[in-house]
Amino acid sequence: MATYAFVHGAYDVGWYWHLVERELRGRGHRTVAPDLPIEDDNASLLDHAQVVLDAITETHDGGELIVVGQSWGGYIAPIVADRAKADRLVLVAPMIPRPGETDEEMWEATGWKFPRDEADAFYHDVDPALAAEARSRERGQSETTSREPWPLDAWPDVPTHVVIGRNDRFFTPDWLRAVVRDRLGIEPDELEAGHTIALSRPRELAELLESYRKCAMA
């Protein structure tokens, strides 16, 4: 049995992961997906990571620990993986920081541009009812962490995988492939999905997560 710790993205909630959690729990694993304090102007990146670490402490009881982060969660998940001594780190449609880099600086360094012409950059491939529920759960996002330098001195010494969506309109695949190769020196795995892969392709994502775990055991 493994424990999967999920980190949601900006403006979001832990509910985002509920379909993937269902898949993994059906396979006998434990999961945690706490809501981060994204609306709190006083909450630092380390504070966000601590919320996940506390959830892991309450749930993890031996076995493998896999930390999974979505989008802006790419700033939090590596901190969690480092502090929790995780067995594996998986980033899904992620931002990928460098030490001391704010997310605003990451946008500039990588040449990312907001897709202003896209009417729906997040849920275009998600079931409409599910997309409506996701929008109803969205929260405000404090700007505090966007100006905070990423606090780790180096990428954690944890086996890392990246999953991207071939149809992502927010982090376009060409842009994100280049970022992954440049910053992590690995090739991302790809699914036929947009930005919110855990909602549009939960079973496929869960199977991919499990493949990483099983590969390590072989």
Secondary structure, 3 states (H helix, E strand, C coil): CCEEEEECCCCCCHHHHHHHHHHHHHCCCEEECCCCCCCCCCCCHHHHHHHHHHHHHHHCCCCCEEEEEEHHHHHCHHHHHHHHCCCEEEEECCCCCCCCCCHHHHHHHHCCCCCCCCCCCCCCCCCHHHHHHHHHCCCCCCCCHHHCCCCCCCCCCCCEEEEEECCCCCCCHHHHHHHHHHHHCCCCEEECCCCCHHHHCHHHHHHHHHHHHHHHHC
